[in-house]
């Protein structure tokens, strides 16, 4: 089971999404973390660290508690244009997309970094 599969089956995610539908956010996270124009997981991690969020990122990659990130912080790192494009592509309100992504990204990075290390293909 891949990272996106585990997110799609997450009870927290399903409860939070409501009108978004449980299938949309894993696809959006896939765009952000791997297949989209953001450059993959390593690029996202680097952007977050450069934006001063290194402590949060280390907590996600490490084995302890995942520190949170706000929707505003994530939107600033990804760029408002990117978030707007993703929101438009999936017909999701920008503020709702940013909020859900901010809630799900720590767990997604955590799941993608077993043993406290990013995969080489990230």
HELIX and SHEET records of a PDB file:
HELIX    1   1 UNK A    3  UNK A    8  1                                   6    
HELIX    2   2 UNK A   11  UNK A   17  1                                   7    
HELIX    3   3 UNK A   18  UNK A   20  5                                   3    
HELIX    4   4 UNK A   22  UNK A   30  1                                   9    
HELIX    5   5 UNK A   31  UNK A   35  3                                   5    
HELIX    6   6 UNK A   40  UNK A   48  1                                   9    
HELIX    7   7 UNK A   49  UNK A   53  3                                   5    
HELIX    8   8 UNK A   54  UNK A   61  1                                   8    
HELIX    9   9 UNK A   71  UNK A   78  1                                   8    
HELIX   10  10 UNK A   80  UNK A   90  1                                  11    
HELIX   11  11 UNK A   94  UNK A  112  1                                  19    
HELIX   12  12 UNK A  114  UNK A  116  5                                   3    
END                                                                             
